[in-house]
Each structure stands twice: as structure tokens, then as C-alpha cells.
Amino acid sequence: PHPLALARVVCSSTCYRAETDTGREPWGLYRVHQFTKVEMFGVTAAESGAESEALLAEFLALQKEIFSELGLHYR
């Protein structure tokens, strides 16, 4: 087992977001954008107090690697 985390989980879900701030078009239509979201979760031990920061750095490095290899811009 990795010393920084007790568990790492990745999940994918379909999400919907309203198109406008109010969620309503002038003619009474409700339009949404559908997208797929991938999230990474981790549970760390609290032995030294630095485990959460180290896991976050690991997740960020993974995300940067994935986006770079796909040729996508990120910030």
C-alpha cells in the first residue's frame, strides 16, 4: 500500500448544467448542457499532517500529465 493514502477512487458521472443563470429561456424552454465529469477522491492518514497536501500534489501531477498528453490547455 502507498504510504500517503488509505484509499484512492476515481469515478465518472453524467451531469447536467442549466444554460443560463436563471435556467429559463424567454419562451419557457429549459435548456441544459450534458457533460461527463471525472473526479478523483482520496482518503489520507493524519499521522504527520502533510499527507493531504502530498496526495493533492499527486492528483494535480496526474491531471497535468493527462491534459498534456491529450494536448489540452489547462490552468
C-alpha positions in Angstrom: 0.0 0.0 0.0 1.0 3.6 -0.7 2.1 5.4 2.5 0.2 8.6 1.6 -3.3 7.4 1.3 -5.6 4.8 2.7 -7.8 4.9 -0.5 -7.9 6.4 -3.9 -11.0 6.3 -6.0 -11.9 7.7 -9.5 -15.5 7.9 -10.6 -17.3 9.1 -13.7 -20.8 10.6 -13.8 -23.1 12.2 -16.2 -24.0 15.8 -15.2 -26.4 18.5 -16.4 -26.0 22.2 -16.0 -28.5 24.9 -16.9 -27.6 27.0 -19.9 -28.4 30.4 -18.3 -28.1 31.9 -14.8 -31.8 31.6 -14.3 -32.1 28.3 -16.0 -35.0 29.5 -18.2 -35.2 30.8 -21.7 -37.6 33.7 -22.5 -40.0 31.3 -24.2 -40.3 28.9 -21.3 -37.8 26.4 -22.6 -35.5 24.8 -20.1 -32.1 24.0 -21.8 -29.3 22.2 -20.2 -25.8 21.1 -21.2 -24.9 17.5 -20.6 -21.3 16.5 -19.8 -19.4 13.7 -18.2 -17.4 14.5 -15.1 -14.4 12.5 -13.8 -13.5 13.1 -10.2 -10.6 11.8 -8.1 -11.1 11.2 -4.3 -8.5 10.2 -1.7 -8.6 9.4 2.0 -5.3 10.0 3.8 -3.9 9.2 7.2 -3.3 12.1 9.6 0.0 11.0 11.1 2.2 13.9 10.2 -0.4 16.5 8.9 1.3 16.6 5.4 -0.5 13.6 3.9 -3.4 15.6 2.4 -1.0 18.1 0.8 1.1 15.3 -0.7 -2.0 13.5 -2.1 -3.3 16.7 -3.6 0.1 17.2 -5.3 0.0 13.7 -6.6 -3.5 14.2 -8.0 -2.5 17.5 -9.6 0.5 15.9 -11.3 -1.7 13.1 -12.7 -4.2 15.7 -14.1 -1.4 17.8 -15.7 0.1 14.6 -17.3 -3.3 13.6 -18.7 -4.2 17.0 -20.1 -0.7 17.5 -21.5 -0.7 14.1 -23.3 -4.1 14.9 -24.7 -2.9 18.3 -26.0 -5.5 20.2 -23.9 -4.9 23.5 -22.2 -5.5 23.9 -18.5 -4.8 26.2 -15.6 
